[in-house]
Amino acid sequence: MILTYEQADRFYTLINALLGYANERFEVVRELPLPIVDLESQSKAALVAETLWDSVGIIDDFVPENPFDLPKRFLDTALAWKDALTGSFVFAGHEDGRALLMGDEDVFAVAGIQLEPSELLSEWPDVVRTTLLQPWGPPGCPPRCCRSTI
């Protein structure tokens, strides 16, 4: 299962905006070209993302400032991302087009953004080490994870 074109567009627009905002705030890398399209910008974005997820409170500043003039539904998604989970998960297989990742107490069904999870996860080791699971929906909704990144 992958996101629709509209969902993927919302995801990439929002993650690019958050990464740009976090990099301006924390000055992680000298230049972060947006959108992130090549390996160099992906490497830089990974460094910024680590800082972003270590400092998710910055989202509380991002939302009211809305420096990229994003629609409310994008800002609601940003608030939900404060509940992103990081850690080690055990890859448990696929079900209904989603990858199943087990944490300490829960199992998460993860959809892909542009590729089916089976295309991405079939070669992963049983234990995925540094993974981020982002909720996909407004705050207060049960987590419906849309992406895991290594």
C-alpha atoms as one frame of an Amber mdcrd trajectory, in Angstrom:
protein
   0.000   0.000   0.000   1.344   3.411  -0.939   0.096   6.921  -0.404  -2.030
   8.563  -3.050  -0.402  11.257  -5.165  -2.111  13.948  -3.034  -0.983  12.322
   0.215   2.590  11.924  -1.025   2.608  15.547  -2.180   1.390  16.650   1.271
   4.037  14.476   2.928   6.919  15.847   0.845   5.722  19.452   1.066   5.432
  19.206   4.836   8.674  17.333   5.494  10.600  19.752   3.276   9.070  22.712
   5.115   9.845  21.234   8.540  13.407  20.357   7.546  13.976  23.839   6.149
  12.546  25.427   9.301  14.593  23.191  11.610  17.778  23.881   9.681  17.219
  27.635   9.857  16.531  27.402  13.579  19.368  25.055  14.531  21.860  25.746
  11.712  22.639  22.039  11.277  24.041  22.217   7.738  25.312  25.184   5.751
  22.904  24.828   2.844  19.880  22.584   2.583  18.549  22.693  -0.966  14.811
  22.137  -1.063  13.130  20.090  -2.347  15.370  17.200  -1.449  16.055  15.426
  -4.714  19.634  14.170  -4.858  21.981  12.140  -2.667  23.848  15.164  -1.328
  20.663  16.900  -0.214  19.364  13.596   1.214  22.517  13.258   3.334  22.133
  16.809   4.606  18.421  16.298   5.203  19.164  13.192   7.294  21.337  15.278
   9.613  18.645  17.926   9.919  15.953  15.276  10.440  17.868  13.794  13.351
  17.908  17.211  15.004  14.235  17.786  14.173  13.081  14.516  15.747  15.300
  15.114  18.785  13.632  18.530  19.184  10.017  17.937  18.142   8.899  20.845
  20.313   9.993  23.059  17.428   6.784  21.983  15.706   4.899  24.028  18.313
   6.694  27.102  16.931   6.392  26.057  13.291   2.594  25.677  13.328   1.586
  29.188  14.489   4.371  30.840  12.478   3.457  28.820   9.362   6.419  30.272
   7.429   5.526  28.351   4.263   1.839  29.366   4.328   0.657  25.755   4.502
  -3.018  24.747   4.680  -4.475  23.822   8.077  -4.588  20.084   7.267  -0.804
  20.159   6.693  -0.305  21.896  10.046  -2.547  19.312  11.747  -0.338  16.580
  10.285   2.763  18.395  11.562   1.295  18.397  15.073   0.621  14.661  14.828
   4.269  14.117  13.879   5.255  15.216  17.378   4.160  11.684  18.304   6.588
  10.040  15.859   8.276   6.951  17.252  11.958   6.230  16.967  13.692   3.071
  17.984  14.349  -0.495  17.029  11.602  -2.575  15.516  11.395  -6.166  14.380
  10.202  -6.690  10.825   7.370  -9.215  11.110   6.236  -9.496   7.495   3.555
  -7.995   5.284  -0.216  -7.856   5.590  -2.744  -6.072   3.364   0.027  -4.254
   1.508   1.633  -2.883   4.661   4.806  -3.821   6.442   4.369  -5.001  10.024
   6.957  -3.707  12.468   6.917  -4.832  16.091   8.060  -2.547  18.875   8.365
  -3.372  22.555   4.615  -3.442  23.116   2.912  -2.721  19.798   2.772  -3.745
  16.162   2.687  -0.998  13.539   1.314  -1.305  10.013   3.458   0.882   7.771
   2.507   2.075   4.291   5.033   3.225   1.724   5.206   6.701   0.250   5.983
   5.886  -3.376   7.090   2.252  -3.194   5.255  -0.713  -1.767   6.672  -1.744
   1.606   7.377  -5.206   0.183   9.753  -3.578  -2.329  11.582  -1.799   0.471
  11.414  -4.276   3.310  11.957  -7.642   1.676  15.697  -7.229   1.989  15.772
  -5.555   5.383  17.221  -7.457   8.326  14.799  -8.791  10.898  15.729  -5.959
  13.249  15.528  -2.479  11.809  17.679  -0.281  13.965  17.171   3.467  13.643
  13.642   3.836  12.389  11.183   6.698  12.547   7.464   5.971  12.325   5.340
   9.043  11.652   1.621   9.154  12.369  -0.460  10.052   9.328  -3.570  11.909
  10.403  -4.701  14.753  12.644  -3.714  14.926  16.324  -5.726  12.583  18.497
  -6.212   9.997  15.755  -4.766   6.554  16.318  -1.350   6.385  14.669  -1.521
   5.330  11.049   2.127   5.313  10.132   3.014   6.358   6.636   6.754   6.087
   6.562   9.674   4.469   8.195  13.137   5.712   7.437  16.417   4.030   8.131
